Amino acid sequence: MADLLVTFEGRWDTYREAEVPDWTAAHPPGRFCHLVYDVPGGRAAQVGRTARARGAAVHCAVPGAGANPWRSAPDELEEAPR
């Protein structure tokens, strides 16, 4: 039914303590995504490592917070040379 399933969306503080649903271990990591916002500077790589360790091959970490945290770009894009 889905090519990619988001199994986490929330704040960095919550993500650090979040648990992975047991049933996800029976599926390939490329099927799962974690969306993490309010990520402190310099922690985006940690989100990537954590997502992979929790069985999610796709992730997005943004520094934004509030009503629409997704309006901010990931730190890696902000730092990319233009």
Residue pairs with C-beta under 8 A, 6 or more apart in sequence:
2 31
3 31
4 31
4 32
4 33
4 58
5 31
5 32
5 33
6 32
6 33
6 34
6 35
7 20
7 21
7 24
7 32
7 33
7 34
7 56
8 15
8 18
8 34
8 35
8 36
8 56
9 34
9 35
9 36
10 18
10 35
10 36
10 37
11 36
11 37
11 38
11 65
12 36
12 37
12 38
12 39
12 40
12 43
12 47
12 61
13 38
15 34
15 36
15 47
15 50
16 50
18 54
20 54
20 55
24 32
24 55
24 56
25 55
27 55
28 57
29 52
29 55
29 56
29 57
30 57
30 58
31 57
32 55
32 56
32 57
32 58
33 56
33 58
33 59
33 60
34 47
34 50
34 51
34 54
34 56
34 58
34 59
34 60
35 59
35 60
36 47
36 59
36 60
36 61
36 62
37 61
37 62
37 63
37 64
37 65
37 69
37 70
37 72
38 63
38 64
38 65
38 69
39 47
39 61
39 62
39 63
39 75
40 63
41 63
41 75
42 75
43 61
44 61
44 74
44 75
44 76
47 59
47 61
48 59
48 61
51 57
51 58
51 59
60 74
61 74
61 75
62 69
62 70
62 72
62 73
62 74
62 75
63 72
63 75
64 70
64 71
64 72
